[in-house]
Amino acid sequence: MTTLTIKINKSTKAGKAFLAMSETFFKGVDGIEIIENVSNKKSIKEEVSYNAEFVAMVLESANTKNRTTVNSKNLWQSI
């Protein structure tokens, strides 16, 4: 068995046409299976690593009681 991976942009005219064509030709054909793989988003998220110092800084600032509150209705006066 051979696996063929193709990236298709569903929002483009060519992507929509290719999907429609492939579904028409290969739907119900023995020996060909179309599998939609959306797991690439998970693998990208898993590859992201955060700077430990930055995470510590954000957590520390979230736990401090000394905060400045800004009113969004008069943002420029609050600054």
C-alpha positions in Angstrom: 0.0 0.0 0.0 1.2 3.5 -0.8 0.2 6.6 1.1 0.0 9.9 -0.8 -0.3 13.2 1.2 -1.6 16.3 -0.5 -2.1 19.7 1.2 -5.2 21.4 -0.2 -6.3 24.9 0.6 -10.1 24.5 0.7 -10.7 28.3 0.5 -9.1 28.5 -3.0 -10.9 27.9 -6.3 -8.4 25.2 -7.3 -8.6 23.5 -3.9 -12.4 23.3 -4.1 -12.2 22.0 -7.6 -9.6 19.4 -6.7 -11.7 18.1 -3.7 -14.9 18.0 -5.8 -13.1 16.1 -8.6 -11.4 13.6 -6.3 -14.6 12.9 -4.4 -16.4 12.3 -7.7 -13.8 10.0 -9.1 -12.7 8.0 -6.0 -15.9 7.8 -3.9 -16.8 4.1 -3.5 -13.8 2.8 -5.4 -12.2 -0.3 -3.9 -8.6 0.2 -3.1 -8.7 4.0 -2.7 -9.5 5.6 0.6 -9.7 9.4 1.2 -8.8 10.3 4.7 -9.0 13.9 5.9 -6.2 14.6 8.3 -6.6 17.7 10.5 -4.0 16.6 13.1 -1.3 19.0 11.7 -2.6 21.8 14.0 -1.9 19.6 17.0 1.6 18.8 15.9 2.4 22.5 15.4 1.1 23.3 18.9 3.2 20.5 20.4 6.3 21.8 18.8 6.0 25.3 20.4 8.2 25.7 23.4 7.9 28.6 25.8 10.8 30.5 27.4 10.7 29.5 31.1 11.8 33.0 32.2 8.9 34.6 30.3 6.4 32.1 31.7 7.7 32.8 35.2 7.4 36.6 34.7 3.8 36.3 33.4 2.8 34.1 36.3 4.4 36.4 38.8 2.7 39.4 37.4 -0.6 37.6 37.5 -0.2 36.8 41.2 0.7 40.3 42.3 -1.9 42.5 44.0 -0.5 45.8 42.8 -2.3 46.2 39.5 -3.5 49.2 37.5 -7.0 49.1 36.2 -7.8 51.0 32.9 -11.3 52.0 31.9 -11.7 51.2 28.2 -14.3 54.0 27.7 -11.8 56.7 28.5 -8.6 54.8 27.6 -6.6 57.9 26.6 -7.3 59.7 29.8 -6.4 56.6 31.9 -2.9 56.6 30.5 
